[in-house]
Amino acid sequence: MSYPNYDRLTALDNSFLAIESPGVHMHVGSVGIFDAGPLARSDGGIDHDQLMEVVESGLRRAPRFRQKLMRTPLTNHPVWVDDDHFNVLYHVRSTSLPLPGNERQLKRLAGRIMSEKLDLNKPLWELWFVEGVGAGKFAVISKVHHCLIDGISGIDLLAAFMGKSAEYRPEPSDHRWVPRSPPSPLQLLRDEAGRRASLPGKLLSQAVEAVRRPEDTLDDATHAASGLLRALRKSFTPASETPLNVPIGPHRRFDWTRFDLDIVREVKTKLGGTVNDIVLACVAGALRRYFHDHDFPTDDIDVRALVPVSTRQESQRGKLGNRISLLVAPLPVDEPDAKKRVERVTRETRELKRSGEAEGTDLLEQLSDWTAPALLSAMSKMIAERRAYNLVITNVPGLGYPVYMNGARMLASYPLVPLFENQGLGIALLSYEGGLYWGFNSDWDAVPDLHSFVTTIEQEFELLRKL
């Protein structure tokens, strides 16, 4: 619901904020690697003045990045208000790797940056420009709180900062941003009371709409309710305890790899299913190897992945916030045969799509928005703590064409998904310009051999390719 000078967080956005804890950092991020091109300076650095022009242009397109959180009285619900002390130089930071600079050092730097929480009293993002990545290259490390964006809105934001052509430059502007006055506690309280008073009318209007198409509405409602019950049953039944599911600390490791997207598509065409099915089967096989290497038995094991699914309509493209439903997919870690793992994953995901679980979690979000937004936050925290799933695997459809930042071409982009309570590993994927880019986020102590796991993922995919 929009107001003259602030926006209210949805129940889903608020749930990502509420899950924060000493060990849980609820920010998403990415590491982009660029060919410096026209941004390269003669001394080997990059032109930061041009980069700041790009940032200022992006801020004009996404004003939410100049806003911070404020709480409503009594209900304590967060809203977005303009930050009257906004300083772009606090959020945009520069650093350099020790010479000669290599990928391993960049991964370590990304892990350290992702280990630090965002300040909840300021706009919830940071952008790091990293020199010394290699000859003629630089990196951009982004860190944005999950209550601000999901995967698709993150891609839209990426497109807002860049252009499809090497000749693209943001239009200069003399417009000076002036923050709007924050609402008073009395105004927040009055608006919240008005919102709650309007809910019966909204429910009535939806009921009237439902009467006009009773059969479709009844079928949709039944399907969503059935899916919600199924999702809740899973939530109250813990998955198996594994070496990955231990209390996590504040420190992170970050690693990555890249697959050729055409080869992934070739594998899925031969073995069946979708690209996402191949990803899940690949992770299941890698986890099986990883558990065996750590002397952990995999017979009769129930391993599950939380798989976010975008519900963003075309009309919602370009808007920030979260538009996702959450599915819990079983991973056949107990299956020794690689081909059968693909078959089981394909069968399970097909059933999940028909089950109504996505519609059910969407219904729960709507109910929380209508009634008590804290309901979804409490349930999300409880589900994570009860180990309803072992890890998060999210695959974001990206851009099939190259993008440029003031003429500097983006060569690669490795995404990061946050870790939840008692979950030492999270996997995010992004497709970009013919590549499938994997980002692995882990707790420093829970998965000290993260790079070995990444190598295992590569070996598992090679096995699937040779089938």
C-alpha positions as CSV (number, residue, x, y, z in Angstrom):
1,M,0.0,0.0,0.0
2,S,1.5,3.4,-1.1
3,Y,1.3,6.6,0.8
4,P,2.6,10.2,-0.1
5,N,5.9,9.8,1.6
6,Y,6.5,6.1,2.5
7,D,5.8,2.5,1.5
8,R,4.8,-0.3,3.7
9,L,6.8,-3.6,3.5
10,T,4.8,-6.6,2.4
11,A,4.6,-9.6,4.7
12,L,7.1,-11.5,2.6
13,D,9.6,-8.7,2.5
14,N,9.2,-8.3,6.3
15,S,9.8,-12.0,6.8
16,F,13.3,-11.7,5.3
17,L,14.0,-8.8,7.7
18,A,12.7,-10.7,10.7
19,I,14.8,-13.8,10.1
20,E,18.0,-11.7,10.8
21,S,20.0,-13.1,13.8
22,P,23.6,-13.0,15.0
23,G,24.6,-15.7,12.6
24,V,22.0,-15.1,9.8
25,H,22.8,-12.3,7.4
26,M,19.8,-11.8,5.1
27,H,21.5,-10.1,2.2
28,V,21.7,-11.4,-1.4
29,G,24.7,-10.4,-3.5
30,S,26.8,-11.1,-6.6
31,V,30.3,-10.8,-7.9
32,G,30.5,-9.4,-11.4
33,I,33.8,-9.4,-13.4
34,F,34.3,-6.8,-16.1
35,D,36.7,-6.1,-18.9
36,A,37.7,-2.5,-18.0
37,G,37.8,-1.3,-21.6
38,P,37.4,2.5,-21.7
39,L,37.3,2.7,-17.9
40,A,40.9,1.6,-17.7
41,R,43.4,4.3,-16.6
42,S,47.0,4.5,-17.7
43,D,48.3,3.6,-14.2
44,G,46.4,0.3,-14.3
45,G,43.4,1.5,-12.2
46,I,39.8,2.3,-13.3
47,D,38.0,5.6,-13.7
48,H,36.0,5.9,-10.5
49,D,34.4,9.2,-11.6
50,Q,32.7,7.4,-14.5
51,L,31.6,4.6,-12.2
52,M,30.0,7.1,-9.8
53,E,28.1,8.6,-12.8
54,V,26.7,5.1,-13.4
55,V,25.7,4.8,-9.7
56,E,24.0,8.2,-9.6
57,S,22.0,7.3,-12.8
58,G,20.9,4.0,-11.2
59,L,19.8,5.8,-8.0
60,R,17.6,8.1,-10.1
61,R,15.9,5.0,-11.5
62,A,15.6,3.1,-8.2
63,P,14.8,5.7,-5.5
64,R,14.3,2.9,-2.9
65,F,18.1,2.8,-2.6
66,R,18.0,6.2,-0.9
67,Q,15.5,5.0,1.7
68,K,15.8,3.4,5.1
69,L,13.5,1.6,7.5
70,M,11.2,3.1,10.0
71,R,8.8,1.3,12.4
72,T,5.1,1.9,12.9
73,P,4.1,2.5,16.6
74,L,2.4,-0.5,18.4
75,T,2.5,-2.9,15.4
76,N,6.3,-2.4,14.9
77,H,5.8,-3.0,11.1
78,P,8.6,-1.6,8.9
79,V,8.0,1.0,6.3
80,W,10.4,2.7,3.7
81,V,11.2,6.4,4.3
82,D,13.7,8.7,2.6
83,D,17.1,8.8,4.4
84,D,17.6,12.5,5.1
85,H,21.3,11.8,5.8
86,F,21.9,9.7,2.7
87,N,25.6,9.7,1.6
88,V,26.3,7.7,-1.6
89,L,30.0,7.4,-0.6
90,Y,29.1,5.4,2.4
91,H,27.4,2.8,0.2
92,V,29.9,2.8,-2.8
93,R,33.3,1.6,-1.7
94,S,36.6,0.9,-3.5
95,T,39.4,-1.5,-2.8
96,S,42.1,-3.5,-4.6
97,L,43.5,-7.0,-4.4
98,P,47.2,-7.5,-3.5
99,L,49.3,-7.7,-6.6
100,P,49.3,-9.6,-8.9
101,G,45.7,-10.3,-8.0
102,N,43.9,-13.6,-8.7
103,E,40.5,-15.3,-8.5
104,R,41.2,-17.0,-5.2
105,Q,41.9,-13.6,-3.5
106,L,38.7,-12.2,-5.0
107,K,36.7,-15.1,-3.6
108,R,38.2,-14.5,-0.2
109,L,37.4,-10.8,-0.4
110,A,33.8,-11.5,-1.4
111,G,33.4,-13.9,1.5
112,R,34.7,-11.3,4.0
113,I,32.4,-8.6,2.6
114,M,29.4,-11.0,2.8
115,S,30.3,-11.8,6.4
116,E,29.5,-8.3,7.5
117,K,25.9,-7.3,8.2
118,L,24.3,-4.3,6.6
119,D,23.4,-1.4,8.9
120,L,19.6,-1.6,9.4
121,N,19.6,2.1,10.2
122,K,20.7,3.1,6.7
123,P,19.7,2.2,3.1
124,L,20.3,-1.6,2.9
125,W,22.9,-2.0,0.2
126,E,26.6,-1.7,-0.6
127,L,28.6,-1.7,-3.9
128,W,32.3,-2.5,-3.9
129,F,34.5,-1.7,-6.9
130,V,37.6,-3.9,-6.8
131,E,40.8,-3.2,-8.8
132,G,43.7,-5.6,-9.2
133,V,41.5,-8.5,-10.4
134,G,43.8,-9.2,-13.4
135,A,45.1,-7.6,-16.5
136,G,42.5,-5.2,-17.8
137,K,39.8,-6.3,-15.5
138,F,37.9,-5.2,-12.4
139,A,35.1,-6.6,-10.2
140,V,31.9,-5.3,-8.7
141,I,30.7,-6.9,-5.5
142,S,27.0,-6.1,-4.7
143,K,25.3,-6.7,-1.3
144,V,21.6,-5.9,-1.0
145,H,19.2,-6.9,1.8
146,H,16.7,-9.6,0.7
147,C,13.8,-7.5,1.9
148,L,14.7,-5.1,-0.9
149,I,15.0,-7.4,-3.9
150,D,14.5,-11.0,-5.1
151,G,16.4,-12.6,-8.0
152,I,14.3,-11.2,-10.8
153,S,14.1,-7.7,-9.4
154,G,17.9,-8.0,-9.0
155,I,18.3,-8.7,-12.7
156,D,16.0,-5.7,-13.5
157,L,18.2,-3.6,-11.3
158,L,21.3,-4.8,-13.0
159,A,19.8,-3.8,-16.4
160,A,18.9,-0.4,-14.9
161,F,22.6,0.3,-14.1
162,M,23.9,-0.9,-17.5
163,G,23.2,-0.9,-21.2
164,K,23.0,-3.4,-24.0
165,S,25.6,-1.5,-26.1
166,A,29.2,-0.6,-25.4
167,E,28.3,2.9,-26.5
168,Y,25.6,3.3,-23.9
169,R,26.1,6.1,-21.3
170,P,23.7,7.2,-18.6
171,E,22.1,10.6,-19.3
172,P,23.6,13.3,-17.1
173,S,21.2,15.2,-14.8
174,D,21.4,18.4,-12.8
175,H,18.4,17.3,-10.7
176,R,19.3,17.4,-7.0
177,W,17.7,14.8,-4.9
178,V,15.8,16.2,-1.9
179,P,14.5,13.8,0.7
180,R,10.9,13.9,1.7
181,S,10.1,14.5,5.3
182,P,9.5,11.3,7.2
183,P,6.1,10.5,8.5
184,S,5.4,11.3,12.2
185,P,4.6,8.4,14.6
186,L,1.0,9.8,14.7
187,Q,0.7,9.6,10.9
188,L,2.0,6.1,10.8
189,L,-0.4,5.0,13.5
190,R,-3.3,6.7,11.8
191,D,-2.5,5.2,8.4
192,E,-2.1,1.7,9.9
193,A,-5.5,2.0,11.6
194,G,-6.9,3.2,8.2
195,R,-5.4,0.2,6.4
196,R,-6.8,-2.3,8.9
197,A,-10.2,-0.6,8.7
198,S,-10.2,-1.0,4.9
199,L,-9.5,-4.7,4.9
200,P,-13.1,-5.8,5.3
201,G,-14.0,-3.8,2.2
202,K,-11.2,-5.3,0.2
203,L,-12.2,-8.8,1.2
204,L,-15.8,-8.0,0.2
205,S,-14.8,-6.7,-3.2
206,Q,-12.8,-9.9,-3.8
207,A,-15.8,-11.9,-2.7
208,V,-18.0,-10.1,-5.2
209,E,-15.4,-10.8,-7.9
210,A,-15.4,-14.4,-6.9
211,V,-19.2,-14.6,-7.2
212,R,-18.9,-13.6,-10.8
213,R,-16.8,-16.7,-11.6
214,P,-17.7,-19.2,-8.9
215,E,-16.3,-22.3,-10.5
216,D,-12.9,-20.9,-11.3
217,T,-12.6,-19.3,-7.9
218,L,-13.6,-22.5,-6.1
219,D,-11.1,-24.6,-8.1
220,D,-8.3,-22.0,-7.5
221,A,-9.0,-21.7,-3.8
222,T,-9.3,-25.5,-3.3
223,H,-6.0,-26.0,-5.2
224,A,-4.2,-23.4,-3.2
225,A,-5.6,-24.6,0.1
226,S,-4.6,-28.1,-0.7
227,G,-1.1,-27.0,-1.6
228,L,-0.8,-24.9,1.6
229,L,-1.7,-27.9,3.8
230,R,0.8,-30.1,1.9
231,A,3.5,-27.4,2.4
232,L,2.7,-27.1,6.1
233,R,2.9,-30.9,6.6
234,K,6.4,-30.8,5.2
235,S,7.3,-27.8,7.3
236,F,6.5,-29.7,10.5
237,T,8.4,-32.8,9.5
238,P,12.2,-32.2,9.8
239,A,14.5,-33.3,7.0
240,S,17.4,-35.5,7.8
241,E,20.3,-34.1,9.9
242,T,23.4,-33.8,7.7
243,P,27.0,-32.5,8.2
244,L,25.7,-29.2,6.5
245,N,23.0,-28.6,9.1
246,V,24.9,-27.3,12.1
247,P,24.7,-24.0,14.0
248,I,26.3,-21.3,11.8
249,G,28.6,-18.5,12.8
250,P,29.1,-15.0,11.3
251,H,31.9,-15.8,8.8
252,R,31.4,-16.8,5.2
253,R,33.2,-18.5,2.3
254,F,32.2,-17.8,-1.3
255,D,33.2,-19.8,-4.3
256,W,31.9,-20.3,-7.9
257,T,32.0,-22.1,-11.2
258,R,30.6,-21.8,-14.7
259,F,28.9,-24.2,-17.0
260,D,28.2,-23.8,-20.7
261,L,24.5,-23.3,-20.9
262,D,24.2,-25.0,-24.3
263,I,25.8,-28.1,-22.9
264,V,23.5,-28.1,-19.9
265,R,20.5,-27.8,-22.3
266,E,22.0,-30.7,-24.4
267,V,22.2,-32.8,-21.2
268,K,18.6,-32.0,-20.2
269,T,17.4,-32.8,-23.7
270,K,19.0,-36.3,-23.6
271,L,18.2,-37.1,-20.0
272,G,14.8,-35.4,-19.8
273,G,13.4,-32.7,-17.5
274,T,14.4,-29.1,-17.4
275,V,17.7,-27.2,-16.8
276,N,16.6,-26.8,-13.2
277,D,16.1,-30.5,-12.9
278,I,19.6,-31.1,-14.1
279,V,20.9,-28.6,-11.5
280,L,19.0,-30.4,-8.7
281,A,20.2,-33.8,-9.8
282,C,23.8,-32.5,-10.1
283,V,23.6,-31.1,-6.5
284,A,22.1,-34.4,-5.2
285,G,25.0,-36.4,-6.7
286,A,27.6,-33.9,-5.4
287,L,26.0,-34.1,-1.9
288,R,26.1,-37.9,-2.0
289,R,29.9,-37.8,-2.8
290,Y,30.5,-35.0,-0.2
291,F,28.7,-37.0,2.5
292,H,30.6,-40.2,1.7
293,D,33.9,-38.2,1.9
294,H,32.9,-37.2,5.4
295,D,31.9,-40.8,6.4
296,F,28.2,-39.8,6.6
297,P,25.8,-42.6,5.5
298,T,23.3,-41.8,2.7
299,D,21.0,-44.8,2.9
300,D,17.3,-43.9,3.5
301,I,18.3,-40.2,3.9
302,D,15.7,-37.4,3.4
303,V,17.5,-34.4,2.0
304,R,15.4,-31.4,0.8
305,A,16.1,-28.2,-1.0
306,L,14.2,-25.0,-0.7
307,V,13.6,-23.8,-4.2
308,P,12.2,-20.2,-4.7
309,V,9.9,-19.8,-7.6
310,S,9.2,-16.4,-9.1
311,T,5.5,-15.3,-9.2
312,R,6.4,-11.9,-10.7
313,Q,3.9,-10.8,-13.4
314,E,5.1,-8.9,-16.4
315,S,3.4,-5.8,-15.1
316,Q,5.6,-6.1,-11.9
317,R,8.9,-6.2,-13.8
318,G,11.3,-3.4,-12.8
319,K,9.7,-3.1,-9.3
320,L,11.7,-3.9,-6.2
321,G,10.6,-6.2,-3.4
322,N,9.9,-9.9,-3.4
323,R,7.5,-11.8,-5.6
324,I,8.3,-15.4,-5.0
325,S,6.8,-18.7,-3.7
326,L,8.8,-21.3,-1.9
327,L,8.8,-25.0,-2.9
328,V,10.5,-27.8,-1.0
329,A,12.0,-30.3,-3.4
330,P,13.4,-33.7,-2.3
331,L,17.0,-34.5,-3.4
332,P,17.7,-38.2,-4.2
333,V,21.0,-38.3,-2.3
334,D,20.3,-41.9,-1.4
335,E,20.2,-43.0,-5.1
336,P,23.6,-44.4,-6.4
337,D,22.7,-44.3,-10.1
338,A,23.1,-40.9,-11.7
339,K,20.6,-41.4,-14.4
340,K,18.0,-42.5,-11.9
341,R,18.7,-39.4,-9.8
342,V,17.7,-37.3,-12.8
343,E,14.6,-39.3,-13.3
344,R,13.6,-39.0,-9.7
345,V,14.2,-35.3,-9.6
346,T,12.2,-34.8,-12.8
347,R,9.3,-36.8,-11.5
348,E,9.3,-35.0,-8.1
349,T,9.5,-31.5,-9.6
350,R,6.7,-32.3,-12.0
351,E,4.6,-33.4,-9.1
352,L,5.5,-30.3,-7.1
353,K,4.3,-28.0,-9.9
354,R,1.0,-29.8,-10.0
355,S,0.6,-30.0,-6.2
356,G,-0.4,-26.3,-5.6
357,E,2.3,-25.7,-3.0
358,A,3.5,-22.6,-4.8
359,E,-0.1,-21.3,-4.9
360,G,-0.4,-22.3,-1.2
361,T,2.6,-20.4,0.0
362,D,1.4,-17.4,-2.1
363,L,-2.0,-17.7,-0.3
364,L,-0.3,-17.7,3.1
365,E,1.5,-14.5,2.1
366,Q,-1.7,-12.8,1.1
367,L,-3.4,-13.9,4.4
368,S,-0.5,-12.5,6.3
369,D,-0.7,-9.2,4.4
370,W,-4.5,-9.0,5.1
371,T,-4.3,-9.9,8.8
372,A,-1.0,-10.2,10.8
373,P,2.2,-9.6,8.8
374,A,4.2,-11.0,11.6
375,L,2.5,-14.4,11.0
376,L,4.6,-15.2,7.9
377,S,7.8,-14.0,9.7
378,A,7.2,-16.2,12.7
379,M,6.4,-19.2,10.4
380,S,9.5,-18.6,8.2
381,K,11.7,-18.5,11.3
382,M,10.2,-21.6,12.8
383,I,10.4,-23.6,9.5
384,A,14.1,-22.7,9.1
385,E,14.8,-23.6,12.7
386,R,12.9,-26.9,12.5
387,R,15.1,-28.0,9.4
388,A,12.2,-28.3,7.0
389,Y,14.9,-28.2,4.3
390,N,18.7,-28.7,4.3
391,L,19.8,-26.0,1.9
392,V,18.5,-23.3,-0.5
393,I,19.0,-23.7,-4.3
394,T,17.8,-20.8,-6.4
395,N,18.2,-20.5,-10.2
396,V,17.5,-17.0,-11.6
397,P,16.9,-16.6,-15.4
398,G,19.3,-13.8,-16.3
399,L,20.2,-12.0,-19.5
400,G,21.0,-13.8,-22.8
401,Y,23.0,-10.8,-24.1
402,P,26.1,-8.9,-22.9
403,V,25.7,-5.8,-20.8
404,Y,28.1,-2.9,-20.4
405,M,28.9,-0.4,-17.6
406,N,30.0,2.8,-19.4
407,G,31.6,0.6,-22.1
408,A,33.1,-2.0,-19.7
409,R,31.7,-5.4,-20.7
410,M,30.5,-7.7,-17.9
411,L,32.2,-11.0,-18.4
412,A,30.7,-13.0,-15.6
413,S,28.3,-12.7,-12.7
414,Y,28.2,-15.1,-9.7
415,P,25.2,-14.8,-7.4
416,L,24.9,-15.3,-3.7
417,V,22.0,-16.5,-1.6
418,P,21.9,-16.0,2.2
419,L,22.2,-18.9,4.8
420,F,19.4,-19.7,7.2
421,E,19.6,-21.1,10.7
422,N,21.5,-24.4,10.9
423,Q,22.3,-24.4,7.2
424,G,25.9,-24.2,6.2
425,L,25.5,-24.1,2.4
426,G,23.4,-22.1,0.0
427,I,23.6,-22.3,-3.8
428,A,22.5,-19.7,-6.3
429,L,22.6,-19.8,-10.1
430,L,22.3,-17.2,-12.8
431,S,22.3,-17.5,-16.6
432,Y,24.1,-14.9,-18.5
433,E,25.3,-14.7,-22.1
434,G,25.5,-18.4,-22.8
435,G,26.8,-19.4,-19.3
436,L,25.3,-20.8,-16.2
437,Y,27.0,-19.2,-13.3
438,W,27.0,-21.0,-9.9
439,G,27.6,-19.1,-6.6
440,F,28.3,-21.1,-3.4
441,N,27.9,-19.4,-0.1
442,S,28.9,-21.3,3.1
443,D,29.6,-20.9,6.7
444,W,33.4,-20.7,7.2
445,D,33.5,-23.4,9.8
446,A,30.7,-25.7,8.7
447,V,32.1,-26.2,5.2
448,P,35.9,-25.5,5.3
449,D,36.4,-27.6,2.1
450,L,33.9,-25.5,0.0
451,H,36.2,-25.5,-3.1
452,S,36.3,-29.4,-2.9
453,F,32.5,-29.4,-3.0
454,V,32.6,-27.1,-6.1
455,T,34.9,-29.5,-7.8
456,T,32.5,-32.3,-6.9
457,I,29.7,-30.4,-8.6
458,E,31.8,-30.1,-11.8
459,Q,32.6,-33.8,-11.7
460,E,29.0,-34.7,-11.2
461,F,27.9,-32.7,-14.2
462,E,30.7,-34.3,-16.3
463,L,29.2,-37.6,-15.3
464,L,25.8,-36.6,-16.4
465,R,27.2,-35.2,-19.7
466,K,28.8,-38.6,-20.4
467,L,25.7,-40.6,-19.8
